[in-house]
Amino acid sequence: MTDARSSTAERTQSRRVRNRIGLAVAPLLETYERFKATPHLEVLYPQYLVLTHMIIRASVPLMRTAVARLADMPDDPLASRLGAYLEEHVVEEEAHDEWVLDDLAELGVDRRAVLDRMPPPMVAAMVGAQYYWILHHHPAALLGYIAALEGYPATTEDIEEMIVRTGLPVAGFRTWSKHAGLDPHHNRQLDELLDQLPLTPADIACICVSGMTTVRFAVAAFNELFQDYGD
């Protein structure tokens, strides 16, 4: 007999969102496994961090844009709770792009060179889609983006293995190590929010499409990186 509590849990809004985004995640996980297995990891890892920085640096500006848009939507049933969550998340994510730059400096990568490099089209498309949906549809779309990017953190064991394999300085992996601890907590916060918000089926669809689209663009961006620096 199915446990009634399990059935109830499966009907929560967070579970529905996670399950739908999860349908698109297999290629992302395959990309991660390919990344870990590359024989040129010591060459690829710094470039992976550069690409990660290009994505992370957009996180706080995206959330602030969403908060500003929500402030102009006082009658929207999601506005108050969603705005409060994003304002809190801005504080939690502040300066994470600086963490990555500090890690890259430990690996001998010049800060100015990272900031001057033009982000590839797939990163611009991934982030740009969020700006479009925030400004021209609904800021709730950003929840799918957050769910996709924070939903699958590296494990501490994986990070320790990569440090050994690459021979790179431990200080070059600090951001990864911090997120291995932070992201599970952030995922729980997001799930709690999803279950508290008065989401309509259209809202859930919006969040899921955003998350699945984010995964597809992320896979494409990292696959391009492999072509240039990987196996």
Beta strands, then each sheet from edge to edge (+ up, - down):
end
